[in-house]
Amino acid sequence: MRFISHQPDHDLTYSDVFLVPNSSSLTSRFDVDLTTTDPTGSPTPIVAANMTAVSGRRMAETMARRGGLAVLPQDIPLTAAEDTIRWVKSRDRVFESALRFSAEDTVLSALHVLGKRAHGLGAVVDDAGRLVGVIDAADLRDVDRFTAVGELVQTSPQVIRADEIDWEDQEALAQLFETMNEARTAYAAVVDDAGVLLGALTPKSLLRSSIYTPNLDDGGRLKIATAIGVNGNAVERASALVEAGADTLVIDTAHGHQAKMLDVLTAVADADLGVPIVAGNVVTADGVRDLVSAGAQIVKVGVGPGAMCTTRMMTAVGRPQFSAVRECAEAAAELGAHVWADGGVRYPRDVALALAAGASQVMIGSWFAGTHESPGDLLVDGEGRKYKESFGMASARAVANRTRTESAFSRARKGLFEEGISSSTMYIDPASPGVEDLLDSITSGVRSSFTYAGAADLEEFADRASVGVQSTAGYEEGRPVSGSW
C-alpha cells in the first residue's frame, strides 16, 4: 500500500482515506480471489465477532457456508460451546438447516420461530423426521393462534432428493435454480431416499453456492472458531473446545498487550493443539511483536472503534483504526504473522480499506447483530419495525454474564466498571435482513475495489492499493444523495 502524496503525520480512521484506481487487466469481479492469506484459510475474509449478540450456531453455520468464520464468545458455558461446535460441524455445506415443526405445534409457536428466517418458511415433519409438508408465515397470520400447523400445511411442496444431485457440480446447481425459478418456487425441502428432511434450499441460496466457496475443514465440515479469556483454566478450556471440533482459537481480552495475556497465550501455544491461534487486542507494532513471540499466528487489532465500545470516551485509550491496522500489519508481516482488523467497520468501503492496510481478515460485530442469524430475540417496536438488541462485551451486561459464577459482591464490584453499551437497538433492514445479504454487499464492494486496484487477490491488493487522505468535505462528497437537492 502507498499514499498517493505524502504520508500524514497523524493517525487516520477509515473515513479519513480513500482508494485511487490503478491500471487493471481484470475484467470482472469474479476474477478476484478473496481467500485469506492467514492460517485459517477462509475463502471469504470476513469474521463474525465473538460477541454474545452476534455469534451463535446459526451465525456460525451461515458464515462458514459462505466462506467466512464466526467466533463463539468466551462467556458461553463450555458444554454449550461444545454442543454448538458439534452442531455446526453436522450442517450441510450447500443447503441450510430447515425450521422443523410437528403437526401438533400451534400457529402461535410457529410464528415465533418463522420470523428467524427471511423467507418465513418451515417444514412439518412426522415423528421419524419424514417430511409432511411446508408452512408459510404469510398463511398463518390471520389464523387462530391455537390452530395446529398440521391443518395448514402445504402438502405438495417442491422436494429435492439429496442423493439425486451432484452438489459439487455447478451446472447441476444452475439447472436446479432454473427449475425452481420456472416453477416460481421460493423454497424447496431437501430429503434423503426415505423422505427424512435434511434441509432446505431457496433460489438465492443456489445462486450464492455458485459464488461463495464454503469454509471447510479437512473432513469437509463447516469451520467454526471460538474465543477463550485470560482468566480460569484457559488451556483446559482450549483443549476441550478443540477436541469438540473448534478450528481456530481466539484468546481475547480488551487490553491484549499485558502480562496475563502473554502467559496464557504461551501456555495455550505450548499445548500444541494443532489449530491457528489468534490473540488480541492491540494497536501497536510492539504489541504485535510480543503476541507473536508468545505464540500467536494472528493478532487482533483494534481498541475502541466498535459501535458498542465506550473505551475511548471513558479512558481516552485507543487509536484510529486505519493507522493501527497498517502499522500492526507491517509488523506482523515482518514476523510471518497476520492481523485481523477488529471494529470500526460500517460500510463495505471500510472492509476494503482494512484489507488494503494489510489485514488478512476483517472482524464485524454490531453490523451483523441486526440480522436474522444473530442469536438475539426478534423484537418489534411501537411502529412495527423488527429489531434485535446488541451490547458491548465490556458492558455491565456482558460482565455480569461472564462473572455469573462469582460471588454477588465480586460481581457488583466489577459491574461498576463498564466500557461498553449495555443495550442498543439494531433494526432489521427489510432489504437486507440476513447476514448473507450483508456478505453479498460487502464482498461485491470489496471485489470491485480489487478490480479498481488491478489486484487479483489479497496479497496483490495490499501491495498495489493506492491511498489518499481526504477532508470531511471529501468524505461527504462520496456519499450518495437519496433525493433532490
LINWO-V738610 format. One record per residue. PSI is psi in degrees with one decimal (999 if undefined). OMEGA is omega as a letter, one per 20 degrees, with the letter a starting at -180 (999 if undefined). Layout:
PSI_OMEGA ; PSI_OMEGA
This chain:
141.4_r ; 150.6_r ; 139.9_a ; -20.3_r ; -109.0_r ; 153.3_r ; 124.1_a ; 158.1_a ; 17.2_r ; 159.7_a ; 154.2_a ; 145.3_r ; 174.4_r ; -35.4_a ; -17.6_a ; -12.9_a ; 164.8_r ; 161.7_r ; 143.3_r ; 136.6_a ; 146.9_r ; 171.2_r ; 135.4_a ; 142.4_r ; -1.0_r ; 136.4_a ; -9.8_a ; 150.0_r ; -28.9_a ; -4.8_r ; -8.8_a ; 135.2_r ; 115.3_a ; 6.3_a ; 132.0_a ; 156.8_r ; -3.2_a ; 171.3_a ; -11.4_r ; -25.8_r ; 20.4_a ; 129.2_r ; -24.7_r ; 120.2_a ; 48.9_a ; 132.5_a ; 128.7_r ; 125.9_a ; 154.2_r ; 63.3_r ; 139.2_a ; -32.6_a ; 2.1_a ; -55.9_a ; 116.1_r ; -164.4_a ; -39.6_a ; -40.5_r ; -43.1_a ; -43.6_r ; -47.8_a ; -43.7_r ; -46.0_a ; -38.4_r ; -28.9_r ; 21.1_r ; -6.4_a ; -159.7_a ; 138.3_r ; 144.2_a ; 116.7_r ; 139.9_a ; 157.7_a ; -19.8_a ; 7.5_r ; 133.2_r ; 145.4_a ; -45.1_a ; -38.0_r ; -39.6_r ; -42.7_r ; -43.0_r ; -42.2_a ; -43.9_r ; -47.9_a ; -37.0_r ; -46.5_r ; -39.6_r ; -22.2_a ; -4.7_a ; 159.2_a ; 153.3_a ; -15.2_a ; -57.3_a ; 150.7_a ; 162.8_r ; 121.8_a ; 148.2_r ; 129.5_a ; 139.4_r ; 152.6_r ; 161.8_a ; -22.7_a ; -10.7_r ; 145.8_a ; 160.7_r ; -39.3_a ; -50.0_a ; -35.1_r ; -42.7_a ; -32.6_r ; -31.8_a ; -36.8_a ; -25.6_r ; -11.5_r ; -1.4_r ; 136.5_a ; -33.8_a ; -14.7_r ; 28.6_a ; 148.7_r ; 168.0_a ; 140.6_r ; 130.2_a ; 160.5_r ; -173.0_a ; -23.6_r ; 2.5_a ; 6.8_r ; 142.8_a ; 129.7_r ; -41.7_a ; -168.4_a ; 145.3_r ; 148.8_a ; 128.1_a ; -33.1_a ; -27.7_a ; -8.1_a ; -14.2_a ; -32.4_a ; 21.8_a ; 148.8_r ; 130.0_a ; -16.9_a ; 11.9_r ; 140.6_r ; 137.6_a ; -21.7_r ; -22.7_r ; -12.5_a ; 9.8_a ; 143.5_r ; 111.1_a ; -2.4_r ; 55.6_r ; 166.0_r ; 129.7_a ; 135.4_r ; 126.8_r ; 119.8_a ; -34.8_a ; -2.8_r ; -0.3_a ; 134.6_r ; 100.2_a ; -8.7_r ; -11.5_a ; 111.9_a ; -33.3_r ; -37.5_r ; -39.8_r ; -37.2_r ; -39.9_r ; -38.0_r ; -38.8_r ; -45.9_a ; -39.7_r ; -46.1_r ; -37.9_a ; -44.1_a ; -34.0_a ; -1.9_a ; 42.2_a ; 124.6_a ; -10.3_a ; 134.0_r ; 136.2_r ; 137.5_r ; 126.3_a ; 164.3_r ; -172.0_a ; -12.3_r ; 4.1_r ; 7.7_r ; 131.5_a ; 128.9_r ; -32.0_a ; -161.0_a ; 155.9_r ; 148.5_r ; 160.8_r ; -39.7_a ; -35.4_r ; -32.7_r ; -41.3_r ; -45.2_a ; -32.4_r ; -21.6_r ; -10.6_a ; -45.3_a ; 143.5_r ; 124.1_a ; 150.8_r ; 100.1_a ; 148.5_r ; -176.1_a ; -20.2_r ; 7.1_r ; 16.2_r ; 153.9_a ; 141.2_a ; 153.1_r ; 144.6_r ; 161.9_r ; 147.0_a ; 149.7_r ; 154.7_r ; -172.5_a ; 5.5_r ; 159.4_r ; -166.4_a ; 85.0_a ; -39.4_a ; -42.0_r ; -44.5_r ; -43.6_r ; -43.1_a ; -41.6_r ; -39.4_a ; -40.7_r ; -39.0_r ; -35.3_r ; -17.2_r ; 3.9_r ; 135.2_a ; -20.1_r ; 140.2_r ; 134.1_r ; 110.3_r ; 115.0_a ; 129.2_r ; 153.2_a ; -40.3_r ; 93.8_a ; -16.7_a ; 69.7_a ; 160.2_a ; -40.7_a ; -40.6_r ; -45.5_a ; -38.2_r ; -47.7_a ; -43.7_r ; -44.4_r ; -42.5_a ; -42.8_r ; -41.6_r ; -39.9_r ; -23.0_r ; -16.5_r ; 61.5_a ; -8.5_r ; 16.5_r ; 155.8_r ; 144.0_r ; 125.3_r ; 140.5_r ; 149.3_r ; -178.8_j ; 148.8_r ; 170.4_r ; 12.8_a ; 158.9_r ; -38.7_r ; -40.5_r ; -41.9_r ; -47.6_a ; -42.1_a ; -40.5_a ; -38.6_r ; -40.8_r ; -31.6_a ; -9.7_r ; 0.0_r ; 134.7_r ; -22.5_a ; 137.4_r ; 132.9_a ; 126.9_a ; 127.1_r ; 121.1_r ; 107.7_r ; -0.8_a ; -10.7_a ; 150.8_a ; -27.7_a ; 1.9_a ; 133.1_r ; 13.3_a ; -45.4_a ; -36.6_r ; -30.7_a ; -37.1_a ; -14.4_a ; 9.5_a ; 139.2_r ; -168.8_r ; 140.2_r ; 133.7_a ; -38.8_a ; -46.4_a ; -38.5_r ; -46.1_a ; -42.9_a ; -49.6_a ; -43.4_a ; -37.6_r ; -38.8_r ; -42.7_r ; -41.3_r ; -41.9_a ; -37.1_r ; -23.8_a ; 4.4_a ; 20.6_a ; -173.7_a ; 167.3_r ; 148.3_r ; 131.9_r ; 116.4_a ; 104.1_r ; 161.1_r ; 2.5_a ; 123.3_r ; -16.8_a ; 159.8_r ; -34.2_r ; -36.1_a ; -36.3_r ; -45.6_r ; -41.3_a ; -37.1_r ; -41.9_r ; -37.3_r ; -34.1_r ; -8.7_r ; 1.8_r ; 143.0_r ; -23.5_r ; 163.2_a ; 127.1_a ; 131.9_a ; 133.4_a ; -89.4_a ; -33.7_r ; -34.6_a ; -11.4_a ; -32.0_a ; 50.7_r ; 165.2_r ; -28.2_a ; -16.0_r ; 155.5_a ; -17.5_a ; 158.6_r ; 143.5_r ; 117.6_a ; 165.2_a ; 130.3_r ; -176.5_a ; -19.0_r ; 6.7_r ; 7.3_a ; 134.3_a ; 142.3_r ; 167.2_r ; 157.4_r ; 140.1_r ; 157.4_r ; 151.8_a ; 153.3_a ; -1.3_r ; 10.6_r ; 164.3_r ; -36.0_a ; -45.1_a ; -39.5_r ; -42.2_r ; -37.9_r ; -41.7_a ; -28.9_a ; 22.8_a ; -20.8_a ; -5.5_a ; 172.8_a ; 157.8_r ; -38.7_r ; -46.8_a ; -42.8_r ; -40.9_a ; -40.6_r ; -47.8_a ; -30.8_a ; -17.2_r ; -22.1_a ; 96.5_r ; 145.3_r ; 47.0_r ; 159.8_r ; 130.1_a ; -19.5_r ; 122.9_r ; 140.4_a ; 119.0_r ; 103.2_a ; 143.4_r ; 119.6_r ; 116.8_a ; -29.3_a ; -22.6_a ; 68.4_a ; -14.7_a ; 158.6_r ; -27.3_r ; -36.3_r ; -40.8_r ; -39.0_r ; -38.8_r ; -47.4_a ; -45.1_a ; -51.4_a ; -30.7_r ; -47.0_r ; -43.0_a ; -42.6_r ; -41.2_r ; -39.7_r ; -41.1_r ; -42.5_a ; -36.5_r ; -35.3_a ; -12.5_a ; 34.1_a ; 131.7_a ; -14.8_a ; 178.1_a ; -40.1_a ; -43.7_r ; -37.6_a ; -46.7_r ; -27.6_a ; -38.8_a ; -15.2_a ; 132.3_r ; 125.2_a ; 137.7_r ; 161.5_r ; 135.7_a ; 160.9_r ; 172.9_r ; -38.0_r ; -36.9_r ; -40.4_r ; -44.7_a ; -34.3_r ; -31.0_a ; -6.1_a ; 139.4_r ; 154.3_r ; 119.2_a ; -16.2_a ; -178.5_a ; 150.9_r ; 999_999
